[in-house]
């Protein structure tokens, strides 16, 4: 097969929260942009078979050598296709410690995308009961801001993390479409292998990718890597930038399952509509409500809890909560994409404390104490592996001229909460500077 060549002003690697946003913003400014996406434009959404890669091969589940599980999506739109649709404001330490003020961009984005909590009448009896019990215990389980259009959404679906089949949940696919409408080009199934340099490796001039049709060389004046917290460091390492890859965090969580009487659980209710940040600053974790279906499915990820499959027979009473921690940056990504992610003693204590609080709330809300089961160390926000102050500067530039990074990998430490709004805001900031 012959090498294929393309040329562009800017090549963007990845179409998730970082890459899709950068590409859209640049295309709106009239720039000639090529987007490279490792995955496909998967269409089979809202289906468990798709999530398990039985159909469409969209979801990727990885396990660290220590046993920590992390899931992400390799598809146009990246992991925004499989997130729960939650919006959290950027952490204050980005401005206070790194001088990066994106509060205005975050507010602008929320207004543009109509980010807001779901309507009050959206919540089912299980969610309402858990919220009431938590309040009696002095814990604020508050409605969460969502990238979700309630006019399109089915409140009983709870398929957000399998991909939204109703197009009710916003993803960066809409930004990719906008970029395409403005003349940007998209190549799917393009696995970027390395950055191409000139001038004795002092300047990035493009990337090389493997595609089903052969090798693709994209020559560009600027390169933006947005392949995610696990993909970007591999490309950087292959390109000789060895500082990338460690400092790995993933916001792991514990999911707690209980069985209540029929009508008291959270089956048929949406995951992560309510959460409490009461413990984030003091103890490093947040807690929230999980739909009964997702709580049951979580039990199947571990052999030690998979025996809980029999509880599917009692699914109308399934009730779930989660505890998500801001973990230590104690892991690293290898050159082959495999990972190490040890849970420190402090991490384990934070998770256990959060899970114990969830268990107390659930039992008081009607869950049978004998039915309680738990799965720990499930992650979903990989980051830190090309951190600000280590691999990139505060403007997301690497030490190589014209090479930038914009995704969760640039966050210097775990925010302990969904980072989508933060990454969108960083991407808009970067695009404006390019």
Buried (B, 14 or more C-beta within 10 A) or exposed (E): EEEBEBEBBBBBBBBBBBBBBBBBBBBBEEBBBBBBBBBBBBEBBBBEEBBBEEBBBBBBEBBBEEEBBBBBBBBBBBBBBBBBBBBBBBBEEBEEEBEBBBBEBBBBBBEEBEBBBBEEEBBBEBBBBBBEBBEEEEBEBBBBBBBBBBEEBBBEBBBBBBBBBBEBBBBBBBBBBBBBEBEBBBBBBBBBBBBBBEEEBEBBBBBBBBBEEEBBBBBBBBBBBBBBBBBBBBBBBBBEBEBBBBBBBBBBBBBBBBBBEEEBBBBBBBBBBBBBBBBBEEBBBBBBBBBBBBBBBBBBBBEEBEEBEEBEEBBBBBBBBBBBBBBBBBBBBEEEEBBBBBBEEEBBBBBBBBBBBBBBBBBBBBBBEEBBBBBBBBBBBBBBBBBBEBBBBEEBBBEBBBBBBBBBBBBBBBBBBBBBBBBBBBBBBBBEEB
